[in-house]
Amino acid sequence: MRDSDNCKIYVFHYKNGEPFPDSPGYTHILAGKENYTGESNLTGDNSGENISSKNRYYSELTGIYWIYKNQSPQIVGTCHYRRFFTAKGEPFIYKLKRFLYYFGGMNKGRHGLIYTSDLSFWEKRILSCEKATLFLNDFDAVMPEPRKLRQTLEKHYIKYHDANDLQLLRTIIGEKAPEYLSSFESTLHQKKLYANNMMVMKGLDFNTLCNWLFMILFEFESRINLGDYNDYQQRIFGFISERLITVWINHHNMKVKELPLIYFKNLKKQP
């Protein structure tokens, strides 16, 4: 049975933990629950139509796919157990730290990220469903402030991953969605990336994006040997989808509200 609540923001977890935040509209999902060996009371992404067993390769995309196939809120949001959107301004002390990052050479990697261990202060500053709904009255999507890369998206990908991946994507888009090919090429030559596979969109736009995204990802999967990807590179589809979502946003000229992310450092250390 499909859920039809007005707004839901889904928080992806990869191990058991206390649901945070415990706020209206937030739903906590254990991504990759099909292969999870521990105990967890979190809702899994392994019911209905799902790809939960592929989480080692798809990361949070197994949760996104589950939402796409099994849920139907009018507004859909996605985030991570330690990364959340905020629409609140930073206090002066955080702005000062960000200013100092510039002189320490850390500003590039921390652009759009508020690093903190203060759950009590920042929990009430996490984006609410009510605020997200208001944003979507004027914008097509809420996205993280884009990462500002020193290189183009193409050069950056080649630096950290396999260049053959991009060529295969080029071929697949040319065959399956040729109208996106020019947007793919122009996006690869820009230096801004919507990272983390996080977003808030109207349900219809979310489904349209997922139709296109998973069509390409599944075709990509059918043409590679997953055994060739080891360790960090096994999360291949998560890396690719960040680029493809950026392509899709650009292709449709989406009017985007870009928000910073709160990064709760201490939540990463949860047992």
TORNU-377020 format. One record per residue (C-alpha): residue number from 1; chain; z, x, y; residue in three letters. Coordinates in steps of 0.02 Angstrom, whole numbers, plus 50000, padded with zeros to 5 digits. Each point is the difference from the previous one (the first is absolute). Example, Ala and Ser with C-alpha at 12.3 -4.5 7.8 and 13.67 -1.06 7.14 Angstrom:
BEGIN
<rec num="1" cadena="A" w="50390" u="50615" v="49775" residuo="ALA"/>
<rec num="2" cadena="A" w="49967" u="50069" v="50172" residuo="SER"/>
# end
This chain:
BEGIN
<rec num="1" cadena="A" w="50000" u="50000" v="50000" residuo="MET"/>
<rec num="2" cadena="A" w="49948" u="50072" v="50166" residuo="ARG"/>
<rec num="3" cadena="A" w="50121" u="50017" v="50145" residuo="ASP"/>
<rec num="4" cadena="A" w="49947" u="49919" v="50163" residuo="SER"/>
<rec num="5" cadena="A" w="50137" u="50046" v="50123" residuo="ASP"/>
<rec num="6" cadena="A" w="49940" u="50026" v="50178" residuo="ASN"/>
<rec num="7" cadena="A" w="50041" u="50187" v="50015" residuo="CYS"/>
<rec num="8" cadena="A" w="50055" u="50130" v="49874" residuo="LYS"/>
<rec num="9" cadena="A" w="50020" u="50186" v="50024" residuo="ILE"/>
<rec num="10" cadena="A" w="50006" u="50088" v="49832" residuo="TYR"/>
<rec num="11" cadena="A" w="50104" u="50157" v="49977" residuo="VAL"/>
<rec num="12" cadena="A" w="49942" u="50114" v="49859" residuo="PHE"/>
<rec num="13" cadena="A" w="50131" u="50092" v="49898" residuo="HIS"/>
<rec num="14" cadena="A" w="49967" u="50130" v="49864" residuo="TYR"/>
<rec num="15" cadena="A" w="50174" u="50000" v="49923" residuo="LYS"/>
<rec num="16" cadena="A" w="50149" u="49886" v="49998" residuo="ASN"/>
<rec num="17" cadena="A" w="50101" u="49984" v="50159" residuo="GLY"/>
<rec num="18" cadena="A" w="50083" u="49878" v="50118" residuo="GLU"/>
<rec num="19" cadena="A" w="49872" u="49890" v="50091" residuo="PRO"/>
<rec num="20" cadena="A" w="49991" u="50060" v="50179" residuo="PHE"/>
<rec num="21" cadena="A" w="49982" u="49916" v="50120" residuo="PRO"/>
<rec num="22" cadena="A" w="50076" u="49836" v="49943" residuo="ASP"/>
<rec num="23" cadena="A" w="49905" u="49904" v="50133" residuo="SER"/>
<rec num="24" cadena="A" w="49906" u="49834" v="50005" residuo="PRO"/>
<rec num="25" cadena="A" w="49820" u="50019" v="49944" residuo="GLY"/>
<rec num="26" cadena="A" w="50026" u="50167" v="49912" residuo="TYR"/>
<rec num="27" cadena="A" w="49962" u="50003" v="49813" residuo="THR"/>
<rec num="28" cadena="A" w="50041" u="50152" v="49893" residuo="HIS"/>
<rec num="29" cadena="A" w="49879" u="50054" v="49864" residuo="ILE"/>
<rec num="30" cadena="A" w="50020" u="50132" v="49865" residuo="LEU"/>
<rec num="31" cadena="A" w="49827" u="50079" v="49995" residuo="ALA"/>
<rec num="32" cadena="A" w="49953" u="50065" v="49828" residuo="GLY"/>
<rec num="33" cadena="A" w="50131" u="49894" v="49912" residuo="LYS"/>
<rec num="34" cadena="A" w="49892" u="49989" v="49842" residuo="GLU"/>
<rec num="35" cadena="A" w="50041" u="50181" v="49958" residuo="ASN"/>
<rec num="36" cadena="A" w="50173" u="50007" v="50080" residuo="TYR"/>
<rec num="37" cadena="A" w="50131" u="50051" v="49871" residuo="THR"/>
<rec num="38" cadena="A" w="50158" u="49964" v="50099" residuo="GLY"/>
<rec num="39" cadena="A" w="50085" u="49836" v="50041" residuo="GLU"/>
<rec num="40" cadena="A" w="49954" u="49906" v="50158" residuo="SER"/>
<rec num="41" cadena="A" w="50025" u="49826" v="50071" residuo="ASN"/>
<rec num="42" cadena="A" w="49857" u="50023" v="50123" residuo="LEU"/>
<rec num="43" cadena="A" w="49846" u="49892" v="49981" residuo="THR"/>
<rec num="44" cadena="A" w="49867" u="50099" v="49909" residuo="GLY"/>
<rec num="45" cadena="A" w="49814" u="50016" v="50028" residuo="ASP"/>
<rec num="46" cadena="A" w="49970" u="49973" v="49813" residuo="ASN"/>
<rec num="47" cadena="A" w="49986" u="49810" v="49992" residuo="SER"/>
<rec num="48" cadena="A" w="49843" u="49895" v="50016" residuo="GLY"/>
<rec num="49" cadena="A" w="49841" u="50099" v="50031" residuo="GLU"/>
<rec num="50" cadena="A" w="50053" u="50180" v="50030" residuo="ASN"/>
<rec num="51" cadena="A" w="49964" u="50187" v="49985" residuo="ILE"/>
<rec num="52" cadena="A" w="50184" u="50050" v="49992" residuo="SER"/>
<rec num="53" cadena="A" w="49972" u="50122" v="49857" residuo="SER"/>
<rec num="54" cadena="A" w="49886" u="50105" v="50111" residuo="LYS"/>
<rec num="55" cadena="A" w="50134" u="50036" v="50130" residuo="ASN"/>
<rec num="56" cadena="A" w="49997" u="50189" v="49971" residuo="ARG"/>
<rec num="57" cadena="A" w="49822" u="50000" v="50068" residuo="TYR"/>
<rec num="58" cadena="A" w="50005" u="49851" v="50120" residuo="TYR"/>
<rec num="59" cadena="A" w="50176" u="50019" v="50074" residuo="SER"/>
<rec num="60" cadena="A" w="50042" u="49853" v="50114" residuo="GLU"/>
<rec num="61" cadena="A" w="49827" u="49927" v="49970" residuo="LEU"/>
<rec num="62" cadena="A" w="50064" u="49923" v="49837" residuo="THR"/>
<rec num="63" cadena="A" w="50117" u="49898" v="50109" residuo="GLY"/>
<rec num="64" cadena="A" w="49862" u="49959" v="50124" residuo="ILE"/>
<rec num="65" cadena="A" w="49887" u="49943" v="49858" residuo="TYR"/>
<rec num="66" cadena="A" w="50140" u="49889" v="49931" residuo="TRP"/>
<rec num="67" cadena="A" w="50022" u="49917" v="50170" residuo="ILE"/>
<rec num="68" cadena="A" w="49812" u="49977" v="50016" residuo="TYR"/>
<rec num="69" cadena="A" w="49985" u="49915" v="49831" residuo="LYS"/>
<rec num="70" cadena="A" w="50164" u="49904" v="49988" residuo="ASN"/>
<rec num="71" cadena="A" w="50066" u="49959" v="50173" residuo="GLN"/>
<rec num="72" cadena="A" w="49929" u="49903" v="50147" residuo="SER"/>
<rec num="73" cadena="A" w="50107" u="50004" v="50157" residuo="PRO"/>
<rec num="74" cadena="A" w="49908" u="49965" v="50162" residuo="GLN"/>
<rec num="75" cadena="A" w="50054" u="50171" v="50066" residuo="ILE"/>
<rec num="76" cadena="A" w="50016" u="50152" v="49885" residuo="VAL"/>
<rec num="77" cadena="A" w="50089" u="50163" v="50040" residuo="GLY"/>
<rec num="78" cadena="A" w="50023" u="50157" v="49896" residuo="THR"/>
<rec num="79" cadena="A" w="50123" u="50144" v="50022" residuo="CYS"/>
<rec num="80" cadena="A" w="50106" u="50122" v="49899" residuo="HIS"/>
<rec num="81" cadena="A" w="50184" u="50006" v="49956" residuo="TYR"/>
<rec num="82" cadena="A" w="50027" u="50135" v="50132" residuo="ARG"/>
<rec num="83" cadena="A" w="49857" u="49968" v="50123" residuo="ARG"/>
<rec num="84" cadena="A" w="50001" u="49846" v="50111" residuo="PHE"/>
<rec num="85" cadena="A" w="49909" u="49940" v="50155" residuo="PHE"/>
<rec num="86" cadena="A" w="50096" u="49983" v="50161" residuo="THR"/>
<rec num="87" cadena="A" w="49955" u="49917" v="50164" residuo="ALA"/>
<rec num="88" cadena="A" w="50155" u="50062" v="50089" residuo="LYS"/>
<rec num="89" cadena="A" w="50000" u="50145" v="50120" residuo="GLY"/>
<rec num="90" cadena="A" w="50081" u="50165" v="49954" residuo="GLU"/>
<rec num="91" cadena="A" w="50167" u="50043" v="50080" residuo="PRO"/>
<rec num="92" cadena="A" w="49996" u="50149" v="50118" residuo="PHE"/>
<rec num="93" cadena="A" w="50074" u="50121" v="49873" residuo="ILE"/>
<rec num="94" cadena="A" w="49857" u="49966" v="49879" residuo="TYR"/>
<rec num="95" cadena="A" w="49872" u="50023" v="50138" residuo="LYS"/>
<rec num="96" cadena="A" w="50082" u="50166" v="50043" residuo="LEU"/>
<rec num="97" cadena="A" w="49989" u="50056" v="49818" residuo="LYS"/>
<rec num="98" cadena="A" w="49816" u="49952" v="49997" residuo="ARG"/>
<rec num="99" cadena="A" w="49972" u="50102" v="50158" residuo="PHE"/>
<rec num="100" cadena="A" w="50083" u="50150" v="49916" residuo="LEU"/>
<rec num="101" cadena="A" w="49889" u="49979" v="49846" residuo="TYR"/>
<rec num="102" cadena="A" w="49853" u="50047" v="50110" residuo="TYR"/>
<rec num="103" cadena="A" w="50070" u="50173" v="50034" residuo="PHE"/>
<rec num="104" cadena="A" w="50045" u="50023" v="49817" residuo="GLY"/>
<rec num="105" cadena="A" w="49823" u="49959" v="49945" residuo="GLY"/>
<rec num="106" cadena="A" w="50059" u="49846" v="49905" residuo="MET"/>
<rec num="107" cadena="A" w="49926" u="49867" v="50113" residuo="ASN"/>
<rec num="108" cadena="A" w="49840" u="49975" v="49900" residuo="LYS"/>
<rec num="109" cadena="A" w="50085" u="49959" v="49837" residuo="GLY"/>
<rec num="110" cadena="A" w="50131" u="49890" v="50082" residuo="ARG"/>
<rec num="111" cadena="A" w="49889" u="49900" v="50116" residuo="HIS"/>
<rec num="112" cadena="A" w="50046" u="49816" v="49986" residuo="GLY"/>
<rec num="113" cadena="A" w="50149" u="50036" v="49887" residuo="LEU"/>
<rec num="114" cadena="A" w="50183" u="49974" v="50047" residuo="ILE"/>
<rec num="115" cadena="A" w="50104" u="50104" v="49879" residuo="TYR"/>
<rec num="116" cadena="A" w="50178" u="49938" v="49982" residuo="THR"/>
<rec num="117" cadena="A" w="50147" u="49980" v="49881" residuo="SER"/>
<rec num="118" cadena="A" w="50081" u="49864" v="50106" residuo="ASP"/>
<rec num="119" cadena="A" w="49971" u="49841" v="49900" residuo="LEU"/>
<rec num="120" cadena="A" w="50119" u="49890" v="50100" residuo="SER"/>
<rec num="121" cadena="A" w="49919" u="50041" v="50168" residuo="PHE"/>
<rec num="122" cadena="A" w="49818" u="49986" v="49944" residuo="TRP"/>
<rec num="123" cadena="A" w="50010" u="49858" v="49874" residuo="GLU"/>
<rec num="124" cadena="A" w="50002" u="49871" v="50139" residuo="LYS"/>
<rec num="125" cadena="A" w="49850" u="50087" v="50078" residuo="ARG"/>
<rec num="126" cadena="A" w="49888" u="49978" v="49848" residuo="ILE"/>
<rec num="127" cadena="A" w="49852" u="49887" v="50037" residuo="LEU"/>
<rec num="128" cadena="A" w="50043" u="49819" v="49964" residuo="SER"/>
<rec num="129" cadena="A" w="49882" u="49872" v="49928" residuo="CYS"/>
<rec num="130" cadena="A" w="50022" u="49900" v="50160" residuo="GLU"/>
<rec num="131" cadena="A" w="49941" u="50147" v="50107" residuo="LYS"/>
<rec num="132" cadena="A" w="49858" u="50041" v="49880" residuo="ALA"/>
<rec num="133" cadena="A" w="49939" u="49821" v="50012" residuo="THR"/>
<rec num="134" cadena="A" w="50000" u="50010" v="50190" residuo="LEU"/>
<rec num="135" cadena="A" w="49900" u="50161" v="49996" residuo="PHE"/>
<rec num="136" cadena="A" w="49868" u="49918" v="49891" residuo="LEU"/>
<rec num="137" cadena="A" w="49973" u="49867" v="50132" residuo="ASN"/>
<rec num="138" cadena="A" w="49921" u="50138" v="50105" residuo="ASP"/>
<rec num="139" cadena="A" w="49948" u="50132" v="49873" residuo="PHE"/>
<rec num="140" cadena="A" w="49906" u="50004" v="49835" residuo="ASP"/>
<rec num="141" cadena="A" w="50119" u="50120" v="49916" residuo="ALA"/>
<rec num="142" cadena="A" w="50160" u="50099" v="50021" residuo="VAL"/>
<rec num="143" cadena="A" w="49976" u="50180" v="49940" residuo="MET"/>
<rec num="144" cadena="A" w="50102" u="50161" v="50010" residuo="PRO"/>
<rec num="145" cadena="A" w="49965" u="50111" v="50148" residuo="GLU"/>
<rec num="146" cadena="A" w="49859" u="50107" v="49928" residuo="PRO"/>
<rec num="147" cadena="A" w="50031" u="50176" v="49941" residuo="ARG"/>
<rec num="148" cadena="A" w="49920" u="50124" v="50120" residuo="LYS"/>
<rec num="149" cadena="A" w="49916" u="50133" v="49895" residuo="LEU"/>
<rec num="150" cadena="A" w="49945" u="50172" v="50058" residuo="ARG"/>
<rec num="151" cadena="A" w="49840" u="49980" v="49899" residuo="GLN"/>
<rec num="152" cadena="A" w="49883" u="49856" v="49965" residuo="THR"/>
<rec num="153" cadena="A" w="50047" u="49882" v="49859" residuo="LEU"/>
<rec num="154" cadena="A" w="49865" u="50079" v="49894" residuo="GLU"/>
<rec num="155" cadena="A" w="50058" u="50179" v="50026" residuo="LYS"/>
<rec num="156" cadena="A" w="50181" u="49950" v="49979" residuo="HIS"/>
<rec num="157" cadena="A" w="49964" u="49914" v="49834" residuo="TYR"/>
<rec num="158" cadena="A" w="49901" u="50147" v="49935" residuo="ILE"/>
<rec num="159" cadena="A" w="50142" u="50118" v="50049" residuo="LYS"/>
<rec num="160" cadena="A" w="50128" u="49907" v="49893" residuo="TYR"/>
<rec num="161" cadena="A" w="49895" u="49911" v="49869" residuo="HIS"/>
<rec num="162" cadena="A" w="49835" u="50011" v="49906" residuo="ASP"/>
<rec num="163" cadena="A" w="49844" u="49992" v="50109" residuo="ALA"/>
<rec num="164" cadena="A" w="49908" u="49916" v="49856" residuo="ASN"/>
<rec num="165" cadena="A" w="50107" u="49845" v="50028" residuo="ASP"/>
<rec num="166" cadena="A" w="49920" u="49970" v="50169" residuo="LEU"/>
<rec num="167" cadena="A" w="49826" u="50024" v="49933" residuo="GLN"/>
<rec num="168" cadena="A" w="50033" u="49874" v="49861" residuo="LEU"/>
<rec num="169" cadena="A" w="50068" u="49876" v="50128" residuo="LEU"/>
<rec num="170" cadena="A" w="49843" u="50026" v="50103" residuo="ARG"/>
<rec num="171" cadena="A" w="49893" u="49958" v="49849" residuo="THR"/>
<rec num="172" cadena="A" w="50102" u="49847" v="49952" residuo="ILE"/>
<rec num="173" cadena="A" w="50003" u="49928" v="50176" residuo="ILE"/>
<rec num="174" cadena="A" w="49812" u="50030" v="50012" residuo="GLY"/>
<rec num="175" cadena="A" w="49974" u="49902" v="49840" residuo="GLU"/>
<rec num="176" cadena="A" w="50132" u="49863" v="50013" residuo="LYS"/>
<rec num="177" cadena="A" w="50029" u="49976" v="50186" residuo="ALA"/>
<rec num="178" cadena="A" w="49861" u="50089" v="50097" residuo="PRO"/>
<rec num="179" cadena="A" w="50041" u="49908" v="50160" residuo="GLU"/>
<rec num="180" cadena="A" w="50160" u="50105" v="50007" residuo="TYR"/>
<rec num="181" cadena="A" w="49914" u="50168" v="49979" residuo="LEU"/>
<rec num="182" cadena="A" w="49981" u="50039" v="50186" residuo="SER"/>
<rec num="183" cadena="A" w="50183" u="49951" v="50030" residuo="SER"/>
<rec num="184" cadena="A" w="50051" u="50113" v="49856" residuo="PHE"/>
<rec num="185" cadena="A" w="49908" u="50149" v="50075" residuo="GLU"/>
<rec num="186" cadena="A" w="50061" u="49971" v="50177" residuo="SER"/>
<rec num="187" cadena="A" w="50180" u="49979" v="49939" residuo="THR"/>
<rec num="188" cadena="A" w="49991" u="50163" v="49903" residuo="LEU"/>
<rec num="189" cadena="A" w="49956" u="50088" v="50163" residuo="HIS"/>
<rec num="190" cadena="A" w="50149" u="49933" v="50096" residuo="GLN"/>
<rec num="191" cadena="A" w="50173" u="50079" v="50004" residuo="LYS"/>
<rec num="192" cadena="A" w="50109" u="49845" v="49988" residuo="LYS"/>
<rec num="193" cadena="A" w="50060" u="49924" v="49838" residuo="LEU"/>
<rec num="194" cadena="A" w="50096" u="49839" v="49963" residuo="TYR"/>
<rec num="195" cadena="A" w="50117" u="50073" v="49869" residuo="ALA"/>
<rec num="196" cadena="A" w="50124" u="49935" v="49871" residuo="ASN"/>
<rec num="197" cadena="A" w="49900" u="49844" v="49948" residuo="ASN"/>
<rec num="198" cadena="A" w="50111" u="49899" v="50117" residuo="MET"/>
<rec num="199" cadena="A" w="49939" u="49849" v="50097" residuo="MET"/>
<rec num="200" cadena="A" w="50036" u="49824" v="50059" residuo="VAL"/>
<rec num="201" cadena="A" w="49854" u="49878" v="49999" residuo="MET"/>
<rec num="202" cadena="A" w="49958" u="49818" v="49984" residuo="LYS"/>
<rec num="203" cadena="A" w="49984" u="49955" v="49817" residuo="GLY"/>
<rec num="204" cadena="A" w="49813" u="49967" v="50010" residuo="LEU"/>
<rec num="205" cadena="A" w="49966" u="50172" v="50075" residuo="ASP"/>
<rec num="206" cadena="A" w="50115" u="50082" v="49873" residuo="PHE"/>
<rec num="207" cadena="A" w="49904" u="49920" v="49857" residuo="ASN"/>
<rec num="208" cadena="A" w="49832" u="50048" v="50076" residuo="THR"/>
<rec num="209" cadena="A" w="50059" u="50180" v="50015" residuo="LEU"/>
<rec num="210" cadena="A" w="50066" u="50002" v="49822" residuo="CYS"/>
<rec num="211" cadena="A" w="49838" u="49927" v="49930" residuo="ASN"/>
<rec num="212" cadena="A" w="49904" u="50144" v="50076" residuo="TRP"/>
<rec num="213" cadena="A" w="50130" u="50136" v="49971" residuo="LEU"/>
<rec num="214" cadena="A" w="50031" u="49969" v="49815" residuo="PHE"/>
<rec num="215" cadena="A" w="49816" u="49974" v="49965" residuo="MET"/>
<rec num="216" cadena="A" w="49971" u="50178" v="50059" residuo="ILE"/>
<rec num="217" cadena="A" w="50157" u="50074" v="49920" residuo="LEU"/>
<rec num="218" cadena="A" w="49966" u="49924" v="49829" residuo="PHE"/>
<rec num="219" cadena="A" w="49820" u="50060" v="50006" residuo="GLU"/>
<rec num="220" cadena="A" w="50063" u="50173" v="50048" residuo="PHE"/>
<rec num="221" cadena="A" w="50122" u="49997" v="49853" residuo="GLU"/>
<rec num="222" cadena="A" w="49861" u="49954" v="49879" residuo="SER"/>
<rec num="223" cadena="A" w="49901" u="50156" v="50049" residuo="ARG"/>
<rec num="224" cadena="A" w="50137" u="50133" v="49990" residuo="ILE"/>
<rec num="225" cadena="A" w="50114" u="50075" v="49869" residuo="ASN"/>
<rec num="226" cadena="A" w="50179" u="49969" v="50056" residuo="LEU"/>
<rec num="227" cadena="A" w="50055" u="50145" v="49890" residuo="GLY"/>
<rec num="228" cadena="A" w="49918" u="50117" v="50125" residuo="ASP"/>
<rec num="229" cadena="A" w="50132" u="49954" v="50130" residuo="TYR"/>
<rec num="230" cadena="A" w="50167" u="50086" v="49977" residuo="ASN"/>
<rec num="231" cadena="A" w="50171" u="49993" v="50082" residuo="ASP"/>
<rec num="232" cadena="A" w="49986" u="49949" v="50184" residuo="TYR"/>
<rec num="233" cadena="A" w="49813" u="49965" v="49985" residuo="GLN"/>
<rec num="234" cadena="A" w="50035" u="49862" v="49873" residuo="GLN"/>
<rec num="235" cadena="A" w="50036" u="49885" v="50146" residuo="ARG"/>
<rec num="236" cadena="A" w="49813" u="50006" v="50034" residuo="ILE"/>
<rec num="237" cadena="A" w="49975" u="49814" v="50039" residuo="PHE"/>
<rec num="238" cadena="A" w="50141" u="49998" v="50127" residuo="GLY"/>
<rec num="239" cadena="A" w="49917" u="50143" v="50094" residuo="PHE"/>
<rec num="240" cadena="A" w="49828" u="49921" v="49992" residuo="ILE"/>
<rec num="241" cadena="A" w="50060" u="49828" v="50054" residuo="SER"/>
<rec num="242" cadena="A" w="50075" u="50067" v="50161" residuo="GLU"/>
<rec num="243" cadena="A" w="49826" u="50061" v="50049" residuo="ARG"/>
<rec num="244" cadena="A" w="49915" u="49840" v="49940" residuo="LEU"/>
<rec num="245" cadena="A" w="50121" u="49886" v="50094" residuo="ILE"/>
<rec num="246" cadena="A" w="49965" u="50100" v="50157" residuo="THR"/>
<rec num="247" cadena="A" w="49814" u="49977" v="49968" residuo="VAL"/>
<rec num="248" cadena="A" w="50022" u="49812" v="49977" residuo="TRP"/>
<rec num="249" cadena="A" w="50102" u="49983" v="50160" residuo="ILE"/>
<rec num="250" cadena="A" w="49867" u="50097" v="50097" residuo="ASN"/>
<rec num="251" cadena="A" w="49854" u="49908" v="49922" residuo="HIS"/>
<rec num="252" cadena="A" w="50068" u="49830" v="50049" residuo="HIS"/>
<rec num="253" cadena="A" w="50053" u="50058" v="50174" residuo="ASN"/>
<rec num="254" cadena="A" w="50173" u="49932" v="49966" residuo="MET"/>
<rec num="255" cadena="A" w="50111" u="49979" v="50150" residuo="LYS"/>
<rec num="256" cadena="A" w="50151" u="50099" v="49943" residuo="VAL"/>
<rec num="257" cadena="A" w="50180" u="50004" v="50059" residuo="LYS"/>
<rec num="258" cadena="A" w="50058" u="50175" v="49958" residuo="GLU"/>
<rec num="259" cadena="A" w="50187" u="50019" v="49969" residuo="LEU"/>
<rec num="260" cadena="A" w="50110" u="50150" v="49961" residuo="PRO"/>
<rec num="261" cadena="A" w="50088" u="50012" v="49833" residuo="LEU"/>
<rec num="262" cadena="A" w="50185" u="50024" v="49968" residuo="ILE"/>
<rec num="263" cadena="A" w="50024" u="50128" v="49862" residuo="TYR"/>
<rec num="264" cadena="A" w="50172" u="49987" v="49920" residuo="PHE"/>
<rec num="265" cadena="A" w="50028" u="50173" v="49929" residuo="LYS"/>
<rec num="266" cadena="A" w="50157" u="49956" v="49902" residuo="ASN"/>
<rec num="267" cadena="A" w="49917" u="49858" v="49903" residuo="LEU"/>
<rec num="268" cadena="A" w="49891" u="50128" v="49911" residuo="LYS"/>
<rec num="269" cadena="A" w="50158" u="50070" v="49919" residuo="LYS"/>
<rec num="270" cadena="A" w="50055" u="49834" v="49923" residuo="GLN"/>
<rec num="271" cadena="A" w="50040" u="50013" v="49814" residuo="PRO"/>
# end
